[in-house]
């Protein structure tokens, strides 16, 4: 299944020293330089803590060019979702998934269109909501009005959504395979996978 590498586009602006205008010459109007985005407030229906703001500086992971998909990857079905890969380390996969979600929402996607699946440590939102009980957690899933975060172990309970984002942030290969299989079957239009390209393609090439 061929993967289309994609990097979130982050534009940086930097201010350097300004030359003092010559006598009698009007200084140009300074251009505003965007600063880091403030932390996004909790969206309606989510009592959990606010999502952290994306980092103001791009890391070396983010700056690296997208890796090419392995030629051994299984071909995608003609009627399956579009698949995009965002290269990330195990430690950075969750942050990459968060950035992908932010870009989706900024581009006009409704929060209820997005499902996020983690293969390792749970997303903080899922941990927080599960502290109120399993019934309350899945009730928010069934309401379908916000981004929903699920662990790979319970992803098979999630309903189909237009966009599914997978953060390969740890766990054994079997869990990654389970997550990718569940994600592929639940993604209506787009499947975004954040993680190590070699590992992901190996799992996809195994027939997921």
Protein Blocks (a to p, Z undefined) as FASTA:
>chain_A
ZZdddddddddddddddddddehiacddddddddddddddddehiabdcdddddfbdcfk
lmpccddddfkbccddfklccdddddddfklmmmmmmmmmmmmmmnopafklpccddfbd
cdfklmmmmmnojklmmmmmmnopaccdddfklmmmpccdfbdcdddeedjfklmmmmmm
mmmmmmmkbccdeddfklmmmmmmnoZZ
